[in-house]
Amino acid sequence: MKQVEFTATNGVFDINSFITQCDAAAMGEMPVETPAEPACSCCTEGTTTVCQCEAPAAEGSVPVADGTDPIIYSPLEEVLEDLRMGKLILMTDDPHRENEADLVCAGQFATPQNINFMATHARGLICVPMAPEKVDGLGLPMQAQHNTEKHHTAFTVSVDAKEGTTTGISAFERSITTMKLADTKATLDDFVQPGHCFPLRAVEGGVIRRAGHTEGTVDLLRIAGMEPVGVCCEIMKEDGTMARLGELGSFQKKYGLKACSLAQIIEHRQHTEKLIIREECVKLPTDFGEFDCYSYHSKVDGKTHLALVHGPIDPEKPILCRVHSECLTGDVFASRRCDCGSQLHTAMRRVAKEGGIILYLRQEGRGIGLSAKLHAYKLQEQGLDTVDANIELGFAPDLRDYGVGAQILRDLGVRLLRLLTNNPRKIVGLSGHGLDVVEQLPICIPAHEDNKHYLDTKRERMGHLI
Ligand SMILES: [Zn+2]
């Protein structure tokens, strides 16, 4: 039998043992193993299926799944530990995106058993998410010159390993190809094209730039300290439709799978990496007073955010702060469809008088963008309120992200905040990034006829204190 080896960051592996195992499995001499059920993490008794302990709560945002059988999320560290042990895990995206869970494992642990489990129980397309530098290092060409797929899934040409494969499709042979893709010593010459393995090129910057399973898999492996090449497979139900997040609880329990969401990975990276760069600081005299204007480049969205500072910043003293999300129509054109312009100017006046910060984040229309906001306005003209209009367009009611804002405030030396806001979600979004909101100060703007309905919606549907 020919020697087939692969090298990963944690050593050189001989995969001849897999050949023997798989042949034996194919001959019916040995059952192909399913992943063992992990011991319960909150007690020493039994497994997660029999233990009655409450599942440990996942840190960070957990997607809201509709359905009666939802997935239970684990803290990220437990998911990473399973990946390091070569186990399969579940990874879910946003219910507003694909609303799907993928089975994921590390490329270096793409054993025939793991591949066979995916093919048998998940039954989607088994793909190989790879870090961009791994794809480029191998010189794998992309499948499409112009990607027109809805979610821009970045398939390279398909491949099979040159050595150790015949038709390339058995679980064993896909295992060899995948492990070869994870091999740090592999070159393009080790593969033939096309083949039965489908590498995917993750975007530079990972989940911070694109919240997809490809990026999630690669980022999770990086965080786990492993080779950034993985395997993922969507889960299809027996009737041939895709399983949704709210329908996979029993599947998860049956096979003892740990689960995480892309939101947890994003949140982990926002907590552990610096995602902003301070660029410039200039004097900015305004009609409301004089400010020092700092510009920050965000690696998350490539946008420039501004912080207008008046007076000294002392980390020991609570500082007055307004975190304002860009609203072009309100801020610049004084639109009366909302109260953004008046809120901004009231806050600027107060900060110029008492000292503090106006953080201006370029996330138009609760993060959905200007064009989508105008579409939402149109829907409102047809009778929907602002929350329903966003849902109708397929967006979550509020996509704004305060992780970047929190990093800017920390960079400016802020720790304690007196937050000028009517929005309780801002407090949740900012706390836990090394910031403490010690006080919430409402901004009172008198309602008028044009924005009365909008303000009523914010108060009734989104819990704003107006
Ligand atoms: Zn507005």
Boltz pocket constraint, residues with backbone or C-beta under 6 A from the ligand:
constraints:
  - pocket:
      binder: B
      contacts: [[A, 327], [A, 329], [A, 330], [A, 331], [A, 338], [A, 339], [A, 340], [A, 341]]
      max_distance: 6.0
